[in-house]
Amino acid sequence: MSEQRSMEIEVALDATPEQVWDAIATGPGISAWFVPTAVEPGRIRQDFGSGYVVDGQVTACEPGTRFAYGRAPDAEPTQEGPDYAFEFLVEARDGGSTVLRFVQSGFADTEGWEAEYDSFRHGWTLFFLNLAAYLEHFAGRPVHNVVAMGFTALDRDEAWTVIHDALGLTKPPQVGDEVRLTPDGPAAISGVVDVATREFLGVRTAGGLYRFGAEGTDGCGVSAYHYLFDTGEVVEPALWTAWLSGLFPAPQAAEAGAAPAS
């Protein structure tokens, strides 16, 4: 049996332990900074877009302090994958602030595990930035999620050139820049850049968080994860799915090496 490795992240949050607990242990709370999530007694279901829905089992729920889950033992065969486990620990700090400790375990010590580990770390870094922004600007407000994902054979830098051009950006934005994004199809977006890394671009508006991603080196995953908070505006995910697939069309069967239909 291969050795198992884990990832640990600590996040300081300017919010009360009660606010943080609601954000990491309830369906509406998790949906506000991660992916659309439903939490029921003993169960958790998360929608990562493009039909990828994962059923999990809640393994610990100690109100106000500890929430943990892993893959459900009775998950559908299409949901089979690494047996990761996720744990969130909430700790109060003086002055009403909170420290969140996160542990993801289940990384098998096999070839390529470092790239997998790095990919998860980049992703959690973004999502915990989302959590901080949600708690600071939108805490307790209901969210409307938009999740769109795709893949391109382009490398990361080439993918970002395509995304920036499609958003009407003439140069890579920096944190603090005021921008106006003009995608073809979805409505224009005006706000301030609050995330700018090699993997992600984030823009915060008066009513939401807009996140774009391009991750990977041998081809890359591309994404649009948006969170709209109680604005009265409903943005159909299909608009962003069409926008993303228009920029990065899926390969045809012949191009993908698939056998032609008989």
Contacts in CASP RR format, 6 or more apart in sequence:
PFRMAT RR
TARGET T0000
AUTHOR 0000-0000-0000
METHOD contacts of the structure
MODEL  1
MSEQRSMEIEVALDATPEQVWDAIATGPGISAWFVPTAVEPGRIRQDFGS
GYVVDGQVTACEPGTRFAYGRAPDAEPTQEGPDYAFEFLVEARDGGSTVL
RFVQSGFADTEGWEAEYDSFRHGWTLFFLNLAAYLEHFAGRPVHNVVAMG
FTALDRDEAWTVIHDALGLTKPPQVGDEVRLTPDGPAAISGVVDVATREF
LGVRTAGGLYRFGAEGTDGCGVSAYHYLFDTGEVVEPALWTAWLSGLFPA
PQAAEAGAAPAS
2 108 0 8 1.000
2 109 0 8 1.000
2 110 0 8 1.000
3 108 0 8 1.000
3 109 0 8 1.000
4 105 0 8 1.000
4 106 0 8 1.000
4 107 0 8 1.000
4 108 0 8 1.000
4 109 0 8 1.000
5 105 0 8 1.000
5 106 0 8 1.000
5 107 0 8 1.000
5 108 0 8 1.000
5 109 0 8 1.000
5 113 0 8 1.000
5 117 0 8 1.000
6 103 0 8 1.000
6 104 0 8 1.000
6 105 0 8 1.000
6 106 0 8 1.000
6 107 0 8 1.000
7 102 0 8 1.000
7 103 0 8 1.000
7 104 0 8 1.000
7 105 0 8 1.000
7 107 0 8 1.000
7 117 0 8 1.000
7 120 0 8 1.000
7 121 0 8 1.000
7 124 0 8 1.000
8 101 0 8 1.000
8 102 0 8 1.000
8 103 0 8 1.000
9 101 0 8 1.000
9 102 0 8 1.000
9 121 0 8 1.000
9 124 0 8 1.000
9 125 0 8 1.000
9 128 0 8 1.000
10 99 0 8 1.000
10 100 0 8 1.000
10 101 0 8 1.000
10 102 0 8 1.000
11 99 0 8 1.000
11 100 0 8 1.000
11 101 0 8 1.000
11 102 0 8 1.000
11 128 0 8 1.000
11 131 0 8 1.000
11 132 0 8 1.000
12 93 0 8 1.000
12 97 0 8 1.000
12 98 0 8 1.000
12 99 0 8 1.000
13 20 0 8 1.000
13 97 0 8 1.000
13 98 0 8 1.000
13 99 0 8 1.000
13 100 0 8 1.000
13 131 0 8 1.000
13 132 0 8 1.000
13 135 0 8 1.000
14 97 0 8 1.000
14 132 0 8 1.000
14 135 0 8 1.000
14 136 0 8 1.000
15 23 0 8 1.000
15 97 0 8 1.000
15 98 0 8 1.000
15 135 0 8 1.000
15 136 0 8 1.000
15 139 0 8 1.000
16 92 0 8 1.000
16 96 0 8 1.000
16 97 0 8 1.000
16 98 0 8 1.000
17 64 0 8 1.000
17 90 0 8 1.000
17 91 0 8 1.000
17 92 0 8 1.000
17 96 0 8 1.000
17 98 0 8 1.000
18 64 0 8 1.000
19 98 0 8 1.000
19 135 0 8 1.000
19 139 0 8 1.000
19 140 0 8 1.000
20 90 0 8 1.000
20 98 0 8 1.000
20 100 0 8 1.000
20 135 0 8 1.000
21 63 0 8 1.000
21 64 0 8 1.000
21 65 0 8 1.000
21 67 0 8 1.000
21 90 0 8 1.000
22 29 0 8 1.000
22 140 0 8 1.000
23 29 0 8 1.000
23 30 0 8 1.000
23 32 0 8 1.000
23 33 0 8 1.000
23 131 0 8 1.000
23 134 0 8 1.000
23 135 0 8 1.000
23 139 0 8 1.000
24 30 0 8 1.000
24 67 0 8 1.000
24 88 0 8 1.000
24 90 0 8 1.000
24 100 0 8 1.000
24 131 0 8 1.000
25 39 0 8 1.000
25 61 0 8 1.000
25 63 0 8 1.000
25 64 0 8 1.000
25 67 0 8 1.000
25 88 0 8 1.000
26 39 0 8 1.000
27 37 0 8 1.000
27 38 0 8 1.000
27 39 0 8 1.000
28 140 0 8 1.000
28 142 0 8 1.000
28 143 0 8 1.000
29 37 0 8 1.000
29 140 0 8 1.000
29 143 0 8 1.000
30 37 0 8 1.000
30 39 0 8 1.000
30 46 0 8 1.000
31 37 0 8 1.000
31 143 0 8 1.000
31 145 0 8 1.000
32 134 0 8 1.000
32 138 0 8 1.000
32 140 0 8 1.000
32 141 0 8 1.000
32 143 0 8 1.000
32 227 0 8 1.000
32 229 0 8 1.000
33 127 0 8 1.000
33 130 0 8 1.000
33 131 0 8 1.000
33 133 0 8 1.000
33 134 0 8 1.000
33 209 0 8 1.000
33 227 0 8 1.000
34 46 0 8 1.000
34 127 0 8 1.000
34 130 0 8 1.000
34 131 0 8 1.000
35 46 0 8 1.000
35 47 0 8 1.000
35 48 0 8 1.000
35 49 0 8 1.000
35 145 0 8 1.000
35 147 0 8 1.000
35 225 0 8 1.000
36 46 0 8 1.000
36 47 0 8 1.000
36 145 0 8 1.000
36 147 0 8 1.000
37 44 0 8 1.000
37 45 0 8 1.000
37 46 0 8 1.000
37 47 0 8 1.000
38 44 0 8 1.000
38 45 0 8 1.000
39 58 0 8 1.000
41 58 0 8 1.000
42 57 0 8 1.000
42 58 0 8 1.000
42 61 0 8 1.000
43 55 0 8 1.000
43 56 0 8 1.000
43 57 0 8 1.000
43 58 0 8 1.000
43 72 0 8 1.000
44 55 0 8 1.000
44 56 0 8 1.000
44 57 0 8 1.000
44 58 0 8 1.000
44 69 0 8 1.000
44 70 0 8 1.000
45 53 0 8 1.000
45 54 0 8 1.000
45 55 0 8 1.000
45 56 0 8 1.000
46 53 0 8 1.000
46 54 0 8 1.000
46 56 0 8 1.000
47 53 0 8 1.000
47 147 0 8 1.000
48 54 0 8 1.000
48 147 0 8 1.000
48 149 0 8 1.000
49 147 0 8 1.000
49 148 0 8 1.000
49 149 0 8 1.000
50 148 0 8 1.000
50 149 0 8 1.000
50 150 0 8 1.000
50 241 0 8 1.000
52 149 0 8 1.000
53 79 0 8 1.000
54 71 0 8 1.000
54 75 0 8 1.000
54 79 0 8 1.000
55 71 0 8 1.000
55 72 0 8 1.000
55 74 0 8 1.000
55 75 0 8 1.000
55 76 0 8 1.000
55 79 0 8 1.000
56 69 0 8 1.000
56 70 0 8 1.000
56 71 0 8 1.000
56 72 0 8 1.000
56 75 0 8 1.000
57 69 0 8 1.000
57 70 0 8 1.000
57 71 0 8 1.000
57 72 0 8 1.000
57 73 0 8 1.000
58 67 0 8 1.000
58 68 0 8 1.000
58 69 0 8 1.000
59 68 0 8 1.000
59 69 0 8 1.000
59 70 0 8 1.000
59 85 0 8 1.000
60 66 0 8 1.000
60 67 0 8 1.000
60 68 0 8 1.000
60 87 0 8 1.000
61 67 0 8 1.000
61 68 0 8 1.000
64 90 0 8 1.000
65 89 0 8 1.000
65 90 0 8 1.000
65 91 0 8 1.000
66 87 0 8 1.000
66 88 0 8 1.000
66 89 0 8 1.000
66 90 0 8 1.000
67 87 0 8 1.000
67 88 0 8 1.000
68 85 0 8 1.000
68 86 0 8 1.000
68 87 0 8 1.000
68 88 0 8 1.000
69 85 0 8 1.000
69 86 0 8 1.000
70 83 0 8 1.000
70 84 0 8 1.000
70 85 0 8 1.000
70 86 0 8 1.000
71 79 0 8 1.000
71 81 0 8 1.000
71 83 0 8 1.000
71 84 0 8 1.000
82 106 0 8 1.000
82 107 0 8 1.000
82 108 0 8 1.000
83 106 0 8 1.000
84 104 0 8 1.000
84 105 0 8 1.000
84 106 0 8 1.000
84 107 0 8 1.000
85 104 0 8 1.000
85 105 0 8 1.000
85 106 0 8 1.000
86 102 0 8 1.000
86 103 0 8 1.000
86 104 0 8 1.000
87 102 0 8 1.000
87 103 0 8 1.000
87 104 0 8 1.000
87 105 0 8 1.000
88 100 0 8 1.000
88 101 0 8 1.000
88 102 0 8 1.000
89 100 0 8 1.000
89 101 0 8 1.000
89 102 0 8 1.000
89 103 0 8 1.000
90 98 0 8 1.000
90 99 0 8 1.000
90 100 0 8 1.000
91 98 0 8 1.000
91 99 0 8 1.000
91 100 0 8 1.000
91 101 0 8 1.000
92 98 0 8 1.000
93 99 0 8 1.000
100 128 0 8 1.000
100 131 0 8 1.000
102 124 0 8 1.000
102 128 0 8 1.000
104 120 0 8 1.000
104 124 0 8 1.000
107 113 0 8 1.000
107 116 0 8 1.000
107 117 0 8 1.000
119 215 0 8 1.000
119 216 0 8 1.000
122 197 0 8 1.000
122 199 0 8 1.000
122 200 0 8 1.000
122 215 0 8 1.000
123 199 0 8 1.000
123 200 0 8 1.000
123 215 0 8 1.000
125 197 0 8 1.000
126 195 0 8 1.000
126 197 0 8 1.000
126 199 0 8 1.000
126 200 0 8 1.000
126 211 0 8 1.000
129 194 0 8 1.000
129 195 0 8 1.000
130 209 0 8 1.000
130 211 0 8 1.000
130 227 0 8 1.000
133 194 0 8 1.000
133 204 0 8 1.000
133 209 0 8 1.000
134 209 0 8 1.000
134 227 0 8 1.000
137 204 0 8 1.000
137 208 0 8 1.000
138 207 0 8 1.000
138 208 0 8 1.000
138 209 0 8 1.000
138 227 0 8 1.000
138 229 0 8 1.000
138 230 0 8 1.000
141 229 0 8 1.000
141 230 0 8 1.000
142 229 0 8 1.000
142 230 0 8 1.000
143 227 0 8 1.000
143 228 0 8 1.000
143 229 0 8 1.000
143 230 0 8 1.000
144 227 0 8 1.000
144 228 0 8 1.000
144 229 0 8 1.000
144 231 0 8 1.000
144 234 0 8 1.000
144 235 0 8 1.000
145 225 0 8 1.000
145 226 0 8 1.000
145 227 0 8 1.000
145 228 0 8 1.000
145 237 0 8 1.000
146 224 0 8 1.000
146 225 0 8 1.000
146 226 0 8 1.000
146 227 0 8 1.000
146 228 0 8 1.000
146 235 0 8 1.000
146 237 0 8 1.000
146 240 0 8 1.000
147 223 0 8 1.000
147 224 0 8 1.000
147 225 0 8 1.000
147 237 0 8 1.000
148 223 0 8 1.000
148 224 0 8 1.000
148 225 0 8 1.000
148 237 0 8 1.000
148 240 0 8 1.000
148 241 0 8 1.000
148 243 0 8 1.000
148 244 0 8 1.000
149 221 0 8 1.000
149 222 0 8 1.000
149 223 0 8 1.000
149 244 0 8 1.000
150 221 0 8 1.000
150 222 0 8 1.000
150 223 0 8 1.000
150 244 0 8 1.000
150 245 0 8 1.000
150 248 0 8 1.000
150 250 0 8 1.000
151 219 0 8 1.000
151 220 0 8 1.000
151 221 0 8 1.000
151 222 0 8 1.000
151 248 0 8 1.000
151 250 0 8 1.000
152 159 0 8 1.000
152 162 0 8 1.000
152 219 0 8 1.000
152 220 0 8 1.000
152 221 0 8 1.000
152 222 0 8 1.000
152 248 0 8 1.000
153 219 0 8 1.000
153 251 0 8 1.000
154 162 0 8 1.000
154 219 0 8 1.000
154 220 0 8 1.000
154 248 0 8 1.000
155 216 0 8 1.000
155 217 0 8 1.000
155 218 0 8 1.000
155 219 0 8 1.000
155 220 0 8 1.000
156 198 0 8 1.000
156 199 0 8 1.000
156 214 0 8 1.000
156 215 0 8 1.000
156 216 0 8 1.000
156 217 0 8 1.000
156 219 0 8 1.000
156 220 0 8 1.000
159 214 0 8 1.000
159 219 0 8 1.000
159 220 0 8 1.000
159 221 0 8 1.000
159 222 0 8 1.000
159 248 0 8 1.000
160 172 0 8 1.000
160 214 0 8 1.000
162 247 0 8 1.000
162 248 0 8 1.000
163 201 0 8 1.000
163 212 0 8 1.000
163 213 0 8 1.000
163 214 0 8 1.000
163 222 0 8 1.000
163 247 0 8 1.000
164 170 0 8 1.000
164 171 0 8 1.000
164 172 0 8 1.000
166 183 0 8 1.000
166 184 0 8 1.000
166 243 0 8 1.000
166 247 0 8 1.000
167 181 0 8 1.000
167 182 0 8 1.000
167 183 0 8 1.000
167 212 0 8 1.000
168 181 0 8 1.000
168 182 0 8 1.000
169 179 0 8 1.000
169 181 0 8 1.000
172 196 0 8 1.000
173 179 0 8 1.000
173 193 0 8 1.000
173 196 0 8 1.000
173 201 0 8 1.000
174 193 0 8 1.000
174 196 0 8 1.000
175 193 0 8 1.000
175 194 0 8 1.000
175 195 0 8 1.000
175 196 0 8 1.000
176 192 0 8 1.000
176 193 0 8 1.000
176 194 0 8 1.000
177 192 0 8 1.000
177 193 0 8 1.000
178 190 0 8 1.000
178 191 0 8 1.000
178 192 0 8 1.000
178 193 0 8 1.000
179 190 0 8 1.000
179 191 0 8 1.000
179 192 0 8 1.000
179 193 0 8 1.000
179 203 0 8 1.000
180 188 0 8 1.000
180 189 0 8 1.000
180 190 0 8 1.000
180 191 0 8 1.000
181 188 0 8 1.000
181 189 0 8 1.000
181 190 0 8 1.000
181 203 0 8 1.000
181 210 0 8 1.000
182 188 0 8 1.000
183 189 0 8 1.000
183 243 0 8 1.000
184 243 0 8 1.000
185 239 0 8 1.000
185 242 0 8 1.000
185 243 0 8 1.000
186 235 0 8 1.000
186 239 0 8 1.000
186 240 0 8 1.000
186 243 0 8 1.000
187 235 0 8 1.000
189 203 0 8 1.000
189 205 0 8 1.000
189 210 0 8 1.000
190 205 0 8 1.000
191 203 0 8 1.000
191 204 0 8 1.000
191 205 0 8 1.000
191 206 0 8 1.000
192 203 0 8 1.000
192 204 0 8 1.000
193 201 0 8 1.000
193 202 0 8 1.000
193 203 0 8 1.000
194 202 0 8 1.000
194 203 0 8 1.000
194 204 0 8 1.000
194 209 0 8 1.000
195 201 0 8 1.000
195 202 0 8 1.000
195 211 0 8 1.000
196 202 0 8 1.000
199 213 0 8 1.000
199 214 0 8 1.000
199 215 0 8 1.000
199 216 0 8 1.000
200 211 0 8 1.000
200 212 0 8 1.000
200 213 0 8 1.000
201 211 0 8 1.000
201 212 0 8 1.000
201 213 0 8 1.000
202 209 0 8 1.000
202 210 0 8 1.000
202 211 0 8 1.000
202 212 0 8 1.000
203 209 0 8 1.000
203 210 0 8 1.000
204 210 0 8 1.000
207 228 0 8 1.000
207 229 0 8 1.000
207 230 0 8 1.000
207 231 0 8 1.000
208 226 0 8 1.000
208 227 0 8 1.000
208 228 0 8 1.000
208 229 0 8 1.000
208 231 0 8 1.000
209 226 0 8 1.000
209 227 0 8 1.000
210 224 0 8 1.000
210 226 0 8 1.000
211 223 0 8 1.000
211 224 0 8 1.000
211 225 0 8 1.000
211 226 0 8 1.000
211 227 0 8 1.000
212 222 0 8 1.000
212 223 0 8 1.000
212 224 0 8 1.000
213 221 0 8 1.000
213 222 0 8 1.000
213 223 0 8 1.000
213 224 0 8 1.000
213 225 0 8 1.000
214 220 0 8 1.000
214 221 0 8 1.000
214 222 0 8 1.000
214 223 0 8 1.000
215 221 0 8 1.000
215 223 0 8 1.000
222 244 0 8 1.000
222 247 0 8 1.000
222 248 0 8 1.000
223 244 0 8 1.000
224 240 0 8 1.000
224 243 0 8 1.000
224 244 0 8 1.000
226 235 0 8 1.000
226 240 0 8 1.000
228 234 0 8 1.000
228 235 0 8 1.000
253 260 0 8 1.000
253 261 0 8 1.000
254 260 0 8 1.000
END
